[in-house]
C-alpha cells in the first residue's frame, strides 16, 4: 500500500518540479530532474501502485553468472552491513550497472514483506522503468543519495526509504550500486544520515575488494596516511606491474596522490622510491614509510606480492590496442573499434559521455559495442 494518497503524491511531484516545495533538501535538484525525465521522457505514472519488474529465475541466473567476478569480490560486505542496520528493519541489496538486484541480505522472517515491496533478487530499478528511486539516481548521477519515502516517483514506493552509493571499477566505470532500504522509518530525512554513511563505506570496501581481485597479478601497495591503520584498514591501493609501473589506483589514492589520472606511470614518478625496493619488500612484512614524489607528504604502507604470475598488461591496455585474438576485423571496423575504445577510456567507460564525444546516440553506441565485441575491462 502507498504511504500517501495517490492524488497527494501527484501534487507533490508537480510542486517539486515547479519549485514550490518549502525548505527543499540538498538533493531536491536531483529529484526534480529525475521527476521531469520520469514524466516527460518515460511517460511513467506517479500514481502507480505496482511494484518493480522481477526477472525470471533463468534470467537472473544468467545475469549473476555474467557478474560472477563482481559478486565474488563483495566478500562479506553485504551481511556485515546488514548486521549493522538489521535492528532498524533494513535489508541490503546489491544491483549491477543496469539496476538489476543481483544479491541481497535480509532477515528470514522479513523476506516476504521485502519481496512484496520489490526488494528481492531480480528486481529492476532503472529510472526508465521505475522513475526516481535510490538505485536509479545513483546509476545516473554516480553519487550517493537517500531517497526518502515521498521522494520516490511512484506512489507504490512512498513508504520506503533507500540509501544508495555507487561502486566503481579500478578504471572509474560504474559497476554496481549498494543500497540499504527499510519498509518503515522515521519521517525526518536526517534519520538516514548514518545509514547513508554506512552504505558509502560498504561500497568503498566492495570497490577495494574488486580492485584486489582484478590486480592479483600485480604487486599491491596498501597504504594509509596514519601508520596505525595500514594493517587493519588501508585507504589507498596502488597496483604495480612487473616493470615497476603503477597501472591502477583506487579512488582514495587518486584523490590524495597527484598524477594518477593518467596511467601507467613509473612508480618513481609517483613515490620517492625505486620499484626494486618495493619488490624486495614482498617477502617481508615490514612497514614502509614512503614520501610522495616532489612533496613532503608521507604514506605508510606494506606490500602484497602478486597472487598469480602473468606477463601481460592489464586488460584495459590490451583492449585499447585492439588485441583481439581470434577475431578478424576489416580496416574500417578496426579503425572504428579503436576510436570507440579510446572514447570509452577517455569517458571512464561511461556510455552517455562517450556517446557525446563520438557524436552518436547512446543506443547506437550500445549497438556498435556489441557488434564490435568491445567489452569493459571489468567484464573481460
N, C-alpha and C positions, 0 to 999 in steps of 0.2 A: 504493500500500500504506500502511496506517495506521502511524503512528510507534510506537504501543504496542499491546499486545494489547487486543482489544475488551473483555474482561472486566475487565482492569485499569483501562481508561478509564472504564467504567461505575462502578466502585467509587470512582474519584477524583471523578467528578461528584457522587455521593451524599455523599462525605465533605466536599466543599467546601460543598455546600448545608447540611449539618449542622454546619458549623463545626469539622470535625475535622482541618483542614489545619494542619500545623506551619509556623510562620513565614509566615503569609499575606502576600501582597504588597499594594501600595497599592490595586490595582483589584479586590481579592477581593470586596468588597461588590457591585460592579457585575457581576462574573462570576456570583456566586451568584444574584443577582436574575434575570439572563438565563437561567441554567440552570433556575430554577424555572418561568419562563414557557415555556421550550422544552419542558419535561416536562409541565407541568400544563395550559397553555393551548393549545399547538400539538401536543401528543402526538407529539413527534419522538423518534426512536430514537438515543441517543448511540452505539450500536454500528454505526450505518450506515456503510458504506464507499463509498457512491456520491457522486459529485461534485455540484455545483450544477446547477440547471436552466439550460440555454442557449437563448436565444431564437433563432428562425429569422432568416435574413438579412433577410427582409422586415420582421419585427417590429422588429429592431434599427435598420434604416434609418429607420423611421417615428419611433422614439424619438429618434434622432440629429437628424433634421430638426426635431423639436419643441424640441430643446435646442441648436439651431444658435447662438443668441446666446451661450449659456453656453460652448459648445465654442470659439467664436472668441475669447472673452476669455481663454482659457488661454494663448494665445501659445506660447512655447517652454518653459513651466514644466515640462511632463512630460518632454521629452527632457533638459532641464537637470538635473532631479532624478535622472533615470535615470543620467546621466553621472557623478553623484556616488556612486551606490550600485551600479552595474552590476558593478564588480570583485568585490563581495561576493556576487554571484549574485542580485540583486533585480530584479524587474520593478516598474513603476509603473503603477497603474491609477486611472482616474477614474470614479466612479459618480455617478449622478444621485440625486435626493432619494428615490427608491424603491429604491435599492440595485442598479440595473442598471449594469453596466460599459459605459460609452459610449466610452471611449478608453483606450489603454494604450501603454506604451513598454517594449520588451523586446528583448534581443539575438536576432537572427535564428536563431542556432544553438541557442537555448534555447526557442524559441517552442513547439515540440512538447511539451516537458516541462511548461511552464507551462499549456498548453492542457489537458493530461491532468489537471492538478490543478484545473482550473476557472478559472484566471486568464487570462481571454480575453474579448474584447468580446462582450456579450450575456449574460454570466453574471449570475445573480440572487442577491444576497446579503442578502436581508431576513431578519430573525430568524424570521419566520413559516415560512420555508422551510428555512433552514439552521441555525437556532439561533445560539449565541454565536459571533461572529466579529468581526473588526475593523470592517468597514463597518457591520454591523447594530448594533453597540454605539454607534457614533458617530451613526447615524441616530436612535437612541432617546434617548441622553443628551446629544448635541450637545457632546461633549468628546473631545479626542484620547485615544487609548488604544493600547497594544500588547497584542495577543492573541497570546501566545507558545506555540507548539506545543500542549501538552496543555491549554492554556486553552480551546481550541476545543471546542465541544459535540460535534460529530460526530467519530467516530474517523477518518473519511476525511481530516480536515484537521489531525491532530495532528502532522504533520511540518512544517507551515507556520508561519512567523512573520509577523504582519501588523501594521504600524504605520499608523494611520489618523487623519485630522484633518478636522474639519468645514469647509465652505466656506459662507459666509453672503452673502446679498444685502445691498445698502445699507440695507435696512429690517429686517434681522435675521432673515429667514426662511432656513432651511437649504435650499440649492440643490444641494448635492453633497458628496461625500467624496473626498479624495485619500488614496491608500493605497500603501505600498511593501511588497511581500511577497517572501519568499525561500522556496525549497523546502528549503534546508538552512542551518542557522545554529547557533551555539554554544548549549548548553543554558541557560546563565546568562541570566536576563532582563536583567541590567544591560548585556549586549552590545548591546541595542537602543536604548539611550538616545539616542545620536547620530542614528540613523535617524529616530526619533520626532521629534526636534527639527527635522531637515531637512524632514520631511513637514509639520510645523506651519508652517515658514517658506514652503514651497511653496504651502500652502493660502492663506496671507495674500497672497502675490503674485497668486494667481488671483482672490481677492476684490477686490483693488485694481484688477486689470485689468477685472473685470466692472463695478466702480464707475465707472471712467473711460469705459467703453463706454456704460453706462446714462445717464450725465450729460454726454454730448458736447455737448448744447445749453446747458450752463451754464458759467459761469466757474469754474475749478477752482483752489483754493488748495492747493498742495503744500507741506507744512511739516514741519519737524523741530526738535527741541529743541537739536540741535547744528548750527550753521550749516555745518559742513564736509560734512554728509551730505544737504543739501537737494537738490543737483543729482543725486547718484548714487542715493540711495535714500530718498525722503521717506517718513516714517512715518505722517503724518496727511494726510487728504484731506477737503476741505470743498467741497461744490458750492453755488455762489451763483447764484441766478437773476437775471433782468434787472431785478427790482425791488429787488435788494440784500438778499434773504433767504437765509439758509443753509437749504437744503432737504434736504440729506443729508450724512452724515459717515461715514467708515469706522470700524471697531472701535477702532483706536488713538485716533482723535480723540475718540470718545465716552468712552473710559476716562480721557483726560487733561483734556479740556475740560468743565467743568460746564455744565449747561443744554442739552445736545444731545439729551436724551431725548425732548423734545417739539419737533418741527419742523413747519413752518418758523418761523424766528426772524430778526429783523433782524440783520445782521452786526454792527452797533454794540453789540448786547446780548451778543455772544459775544467780540468782539475790540475793543480800544480803537482803532478805526479806522473811518472812514467808507467806505461801499461805493464812493463815487466814486473814492477813492484807489486801490482795488484795480482798478477798471475802467480807470483811467488807466494802470495798470502793465501792461496787457495787451500793449501794443506793444513794451515794453522787456523786458530780461532782468535787470534789477537785482534783487539780493537784498533782500527786505524784512525788517525786524525789527518784530515786532508783539507787543504786550503783551495778555494775556488781560484781558477786561473785569473790573474790580473786583479785580484781583490784581496780583502782582508777577512772575508767570511770563512769560517771553518765548519767542516762537517765531520761527524764521527760515523764510522762505517765498519762493516765487516763484509767479507767476500764469500759468495757461494759459487763453488766450482760448477762447471757445466754438468747437467744430469745426463746428457747424451751427446755423442760426438757427431759432428756434421761438418762438411767442407763447403756447404752452400751458404749464401747470404740470406737474409730474411725474405719471407715470401713477397712482401710488397716490392722489394727491389727486383725480384725475378719477374714479377708481373709487369713492372714499369718498363723493363727492357724487352717485353713481349717474348719471353722464353716460353713458348707454347709447344712443348714436346708432344708429338703425335697429332697435332692439328695443323692443317695447311690453310693458309690464307692467300688470297690474291693480293698483289701490291696495293690496290686501293683499300681493301679491307684491312690490311696490316697498318696502313697509314692512319685509317680512321680509328682502329683499335688503339694505336699508340696515342693519338690525340685525346681520345676519351679517357684513357688511363691517366694521362698527365693532368687532365682537368679534374678527375676524381681525386687524385692525390693532392692537388692544389686546394681542393674544397674539403679535404679531410674526409672523403667518401660520403659527403652529404649530397644526395641526389639533386635537391632543389637548387643549391648553389652551383653545382656542376652543370646542370641543365642551362642555367642562366649564362654561365661562361661560354658554353658551346652554342648558345643561341637556338636551342631546341626545347620542346616541351618535356615535362618530366615523364610523360607516357612514352614519348619517342626514345628518351634516354633509356628507360627500363627495357624497352623492346630491343634496342641495339646492344645493351649489356648482355641480354640473354642470347641474342643471335651470334654475338662475337665471343661468347663464353668468357666474359670478364667477371671475375669473382672477387669480392672484397677479401683483403688479406686474412681477416679473422675466420673466414669460411673455407679457406683453402686446405 
